[in-house]
Amino acid sequence: MADQWRYRGRTINTEDVIFIRRLIARHPDLSRRQLSARLCEAWQWRQANGALCDMVCRGLLLMLHRAGAIELPAVRQVSRNPLARRERPPAMLVDQTPVADPFKLLQPIEIEQVRRTADEPLFNSLIEHHHYLGYEQPVGEHLKYLAWSGGRPIACLAWSSAPRHLGSRDRYIGWSAEARRANIRFIAYNTRFLILPWVRVPHLASHLLGRVTSRLKRDWEQMYSHPVYFAETFIDPGRFRGTCYRAANWKLLGVTTGRGKNDHTNRPNRPIKEVFGYALDPRFRKLLSQ
């Protein structure tokens, strides 16, 4: 049996395993979920917003159970996971008349943050049916923006919590592993950027990107009670050149390893992508390294 385990950035040693075994023995009537809550309370394992790290703790307990280090009680209830069989966003009718006017004729362009608004289903539908990656329900903190011109949607931009480990970004910021764990929530990840396929207007993409990043810090704080100081995204060089990001003064930080976050083989298993970053606050290095 191993003397030490690593799970989601936390090191579990033999003393921790003994503590968990005693917790289970003292409370034989508790369910797995209740044991997880008790363990979080005992370890003061909480998220930045004060909530218990319940889902992460349950994953840790299951890992130790499967490794034979602890014996969890039998599963009492199998809940239906609404995320596993989520219905895809249905197509919504929008005006698809081609737009190829000069940029100045699109003005005024309105940009709205539509997370938790009546226009969020429209955003989801446009991404699902017109973005090559389709729609995926974000996990964790996220914002969604719709751009409008003449009462018609013309573009969508989605932002979510950043990946925990990203070598080129971490080297660019220069923060320690401890600072990264504490401050990763202050980085926003641009997961989707869609100019609707019937809209072909030069300079539109970089204009929208610049306007959204100028308000992203403020909007994030309004939604989640904390700002973001840095933004990042991935570009697949086999499909795109990242022209609009370069034009909006984003910096190429490096490339991914192509291994993904759950890699156990240290071998590339997906396309290598370019990593671009953008400072939302000139003090981002100092703020993220605290």
C-alpha positions as CSV (number, residue, x, y, z in Angstrom):
1,M,0.0,0.0,0.0
2,A,1.3,3.5,-0.8
3,D,2.5,5.7,2.0
4,Q,1.3,8.9,0.2
5,W,-1.4,9.9,-2.3
6,R,-1.9,13.0,-4.3
7,Y,-5.4,14.2,-5.2
8,R,-6.4,17.6,-6.6
9,G,-3.3,19.3,-5.2
10,R,-3.6,17.8,-1.7
11,T,-1.1,15.3,-0.3
12,I,-2.6,12.5,1.8
13,N,-0.3,10.6,4.1
14,T,-0.6,7.5,6.3
15,E,-1.7,9.6,9.3
16,D,-4.5,11.1,7.2
17,V,-5.7,7.7,6.1
18,I,-5.7,6.5,9.8
19,F,-7.8,9.6,10.7
20,I,-10.3,8.7,7.9
21,R,-10.5,5.1,9.0
22,R,-11.3,6.2,12.6
23,L,-13.9,8.7,11.4
24,I,-15.7,5.9,9.5
25,A,-15.5,3.6,12.5
26,R,-16.9,6.2,14.8
27,H,-19.9,6.9,12.5
28,P,-20.9,3.6,11.0
29,D,-24.4,4.9,10.2
30,L,-23.3,7.9,8.1
31,S,-23.6,7.8,4.3
32,R,-20.6,8.5,2.0
33,R,-21.9,12.1,1.5
34,Q,-22.2,12.7,5.2
35,L,-18.7,11.3,5.9
36,S,-17.4,13.6,3.2
37,A,-18.9,16.6,5.0
38,R,-17.6,15.5,8.4
39,L,-14.1,15.1,6.9
40,C,-14.2,18.6,5.3
41,E,-15.3,20.1,8.6
42,A,-12.5,18.3,10.5
43,W,-9.8,19.4,8.0
44,Q,-11.4,22.8,7.4
45,W,-11.3,22.0,3.7
46,R,-13.3,24.8,2.1
47,Q,-13.5,26.7,-1.2
48,A,-12.6,30.3,-1.5
49,N,-16.3,31.2,-1.0
50,G,-16.4,29.3,2.3
51,A,-18.4,26.3,1.0
52,L,-17.1,22.8,1.9
53,C,-15.0,21.1,-0.8
54,D,-17.6,18.3,-0.7
55,M,-17.3,17.0,-4.3
56,V,-13.5,17.0,-4.2
57,C,-13.5,15.2,-0.9
58,R,-15.9,12.5,-2.1
59,G,-13.6,11.9,-5.1
60,L,-10.7,11.6,-2.7
61,L,-12.6,9.1,-0.5
62,L,-13.5,7.0,-3.5
63,M,-9.9,7.0,-4.7
64,L,-8.7,5.7,-1.3
65,H,-11.6,3.1,-1.2
66,R,-10.6,1.8,-4.7
67,A,-7.0,1.6,-3.6
68,G,-7.9,-0.5,-0.6
69,A,-6.7,2.1,1.9
70,I,-10.2,2.6,3.4
71,E,-13.5,0.8,3.4
72,L,-16.5,3.1,2.6
73,P,-20.0,2.2,3.5
74,A,-22.2,0.8,0.7
75,V,-23.8,3.2,-1.7
76,R,-27.3,4.0,-0.5
77,Q,-28.7,6.0,-3.3
78,V,-27.8,6.5,-7.0
79,S,-28.9,10.0,-8.0
80,R,-29.6,10.8,-11.6
81,N,-26.9,13.1,-12.9
82,P,-28.5,15.9,-14.9
83,L,-25.2,16.8,-16.5
84,A,-24.6,13.3,-17.9
85,R,-27.7,13.4,-20.1
86,R,-28.2,17.1,-20.5
87,E,-30.4,17.9,-23.5
88,R,-28.6,19.8,-26.2
89,P,-29.7,23.4,-26.7
90,P,-32.4,23.5,-29.4
91,A,-32.0,25.6,-32.5
92,M,-33.5,29.1,-32.3
93,L,-34.6,31.1,-35.3
94,V,-32.4,34.2,-35.9
95,D,-32.0,36.4,-39.0
96,Q,-29.2,34.9,-41.1
97,T,-29.1,37.5,-43.8
98,P,-25.5,37.9,-44.8
99,V,-23.6,40.8,-43.2
100,A,-20.6,42.1,-45.1
101,D,-20.9,45.8,-44.5
102,P,-17.9,48.0,-43.5
103,F,-17.2,47.9,-39.8
104,K,-18.5,51.5,-39.2
105,L,-21.9,50.6,-40.6
106,L,-22.5,48.0,-37.9
107,Q,-22.4,50.7,-35.2
108,P,-23.7,50.9,-32.6
109,I,-22.6,47.5,-31.4
110,E,-24.1,46.5,-28.1
111,I,-22.5,43.9,-25.8
112,E,-24.5,42.2,-23.0
113,Q,-23.5,39.8,-20.3
114,V,-26.3,37.2,-20.6
115,R,-25.4,34.7,-17.8
116,R,-28.5,34.2,-15.7
117,T,-30.6,36.4,-18.1
118,A,-33.5,35.6,-20.5
119,D,-31.0,35.7,-23.4
120,E,-28.8,32.9,-22.1
121,P,-30.7,30.1,-24.0
122,L,-30.1,32.1,-27.2
123,F,-26.4,32.2,-26.5
124,N,-26.3,28.4,-25.8
125,S,-28.2,27.7,-29.0
126,L,-25.9,29.8,-31.2
127,I,-22.8,28.1,-29.7
128,E,-24.3,24.7,-30.1
129,H,-25.4,25.0,-33.7
130,H,-22.7,27.4,-35.1
131,H,-19.4,26.8,-33.2
132,Y,-17.3,23.9,-34.4
133,L,-16.9,22.6,-30.8
134,G,-20.6,22.9,-29.9
135,Y,-22.0,23.9,-26.5
136,E,-20.7,22.4,-23.2
137,Q,-22.2,23.5,-19.9
138,P,-19.4,25.2,-18.0
139,V,-18.5,24.0,-14.6
140,G,-17.7,26.6,-11.9
141,E,-17.6,30.4,-12.4
142,H,-18.4,31.6,-15.9
143,L,-19.8,34.5,-17.9
144,K,-21.4,34.7,-21.4
145,Y,-21.6,37.7,-23.7
146,L,-23.8,38.4,-26.7
147,A,-22.9,41.1,-29.2
148,W,-25.8,42.8,-31.1
149,S,-26.0,45.1,-34.1
150,G,-29.3,46.4,-35.4
151,G,-31.2,44.2,-33.1
152,R,-29.5,41.0,-34.4
153,P,-27.0,38.8,-32.6
154,I,-23.6,38.8,-34.4
155,A,-21.2,37.2,-31.9
156,C,-20.8,35.2,-28.7
157,L,-17.9,35.0,-26.2
158,A,-17.8,32.6,-23.3
159,W,-15.5,32.7,-20.3
160,S,-15.0,30.2,-17.4
161,S,-12.6,29.2,-14.6
162,A,-9.1,28.6,-15.8
163,P,-7.2,25.3,-15.9
164,R,-5.3,24.6,-12.7
165,H,-2.1,23.6,-14.4
166,L,-0.7,25.4,-17.5
167,G,3.1,25.4,-17.8
168,S,3.6,28.3,-20.2
169,R,1.1,30.5,-18.3
170,D,2.6,29.7,-14.9
171,R,6.1,30.5,-16.1
172,Y,4.9,33.8,-17.6
173,I,3.2,34.8,-14.3
174,G,6.1,33.5,-12.2
175,W,3.9,32.4,-9.3
176,S,4.7,29.6,-6.9
177,A,2.6,26.4,-6.7
178,E,1.1,27.7,-3.4
179,A,0.2,31.0,-4.9
180,R,-1.3,29.3,-8.0
181,R,-3.5,27.1,-5.8
182,A,-4.7,30.1,-3.8
183,N,-5.2,32.5,-6.7
184,I,-6.2,30.4,-9.8
185,R,-9.8,31.8,-9.4
186,F,-8.5,35.2,-10.4
187,I,-7.9,34.0,-14.0
188,A,-10.6,33.8,-16.7
189,Y,-10.4,31.4,-19.6
190,N,-12.0,32.3,-22.9
191,T,-13.6,28.9,-23.9
192,R,-15.6,30.0,-26.9
193,F,-15.5,32.9,-29.4
194,L,-18.0,32.8,-32.2
195,I,-18.6,35.3,-35.0
196,L,-21.8,34.0,-36.5
197,P,-21.0,32.5,-39.9
198,W,-23.1,34.9,-41.9
199,V,-21.3,37.9,-40.4
200,R,-18.0,38.7,-42.3
201,V,-16.8,42.1,-41.2
202,P,-13.1,42.9,-41.1
203,H,-11.7,44.0,-37.6
204,L,-15.0,43.0,-35.9
205,A,-13.4,40.1,-33.9
206,S,-10.5,42.1,-32.3
207,H,-13.0,45.0,-31.6
208,L,-15.3,42.7,-29.7
209,L,-12.5,41.0,-27.9
210,G,-11.1,44.4,-26.7
211,R,-14.4,45.6,-25.5
212,V,-15.3,42.5,-23.5
213,T,-11.9,42.3,-21.8
214,S,-12.2,45.9,-20.8
215,R,-15.3,45.1,-18.7
216,L,-14.5,41.4,-17.8
217,K,-12.9,42.3,-14.4
218,R,-15.8,44.4,-13.3
219,D,-18.5,42.0,-14.6
220,W,-16.8,39.0,-12.8
221,E,-16.7,40.8,-9.6
222,Q,-20.3,41.8,-9.9
223,M,-21.3,38.2,-10.5
224,Y,-18.9,36.3,-8.1
225,S,-17.8,39.0,-5.6
226,H,-14.2,38.9,-6.7
227,P,-12.4,40.3,-9.8
228,V,-10.1,38.5,-12.4
229,Y,-6.7,39.9,-13.2
230,F,-5.6,37.8,-16.2
231,A,-7.2,36.2,-19.2
232,E,-6.1,33.2,-21.3
233,T,-7.2,31.1,-24.2
234,F,-6.1,28.2,-26.4
235,I,-5.8,28.4,-30.2
236,D,-5.6,25.4,-32.4
237,P,-3.0,26.4,-35.0
238,G,-4.3,23.7,-37.3
239,R,-7.5,25.7,-37.7
240,F,-6.8,29.3,-36.7
241,R,-3.9,31.8,-36.7
242,G,-5.2,33.7,-33.6
243,T,-5.2,37.0,-35.7
244,C,-7.8,38.7,-33.7
245,Y,-6.1,37.9,-30.4
246,R,-2.8,39.3,-31.7
247,A,-4.5,42.4,-33.0
248,A,-6.1,42.9,-29.5
249,N,-2.6,42.8,-27.9
250,W,-2.8,39.3,-26.4
251,K,0.6,37.6,-26.0
252,L,1.6,34.2,-27.2
253,L,2.8,32.5,-24.0
254,G,3.8,29.1,-25.4
255,V,2.1,25.8,-26.3
256,T,0.3,23.0,-24.5
257,T,1.8,19.6,-24.0
258,G,-1.1,17.9,-25.7
259,R,-1.7,15.6,-22.7
260,G,-4.7,17.1,-21.0
261,K,-5.5,17.4,-17.3
262,N,-6.1,13.7,-16.6
263,D,-3.0,12.3,-18.3
264,H,-1.3,9.3,-16.7
265,T,1.0,8.3,-19.6
266,N,3.1,11.5,-20.1
267,R,2.4,11.1,-23.9
268,P,0.4,13.5,-26.1
269,N,-3.1,12.4,-26.7
270,R,-4.7,15.5,-28.2
271,P,-3.8,18.4,-30.5
272,I,-1.1,20.8,-29.2
273,K,-2.5,24.3,-28.9
274,E,-1.0,27.7,-28.6
275,V,-1.6,29.5,-25.3
276,F,-2.4,33.3,-25.4
277,G,-2.7,35.5,-22.4
278,Y,-3.9,39.1,-21.7
279,A,-3.4,41.2,-18.5
280,L,-6.6,42.6,-17.2
281,D,-4.7,44.5,-14.5
282,P,-1.2,45.9,-14.9
283,R,-0.4,44.6,-11.4
284,F,-1.4,41.0,-12.3
285,R,1.9,39.4,-11.4
286,K,2.0,41.0,-7.9
287,L,-1.7,40.3,-7.3
288,L,-1.5,36.7,-8.5
289,S,1.7,35.9,-6.6
290,Q,0.5,36.9,-3.2
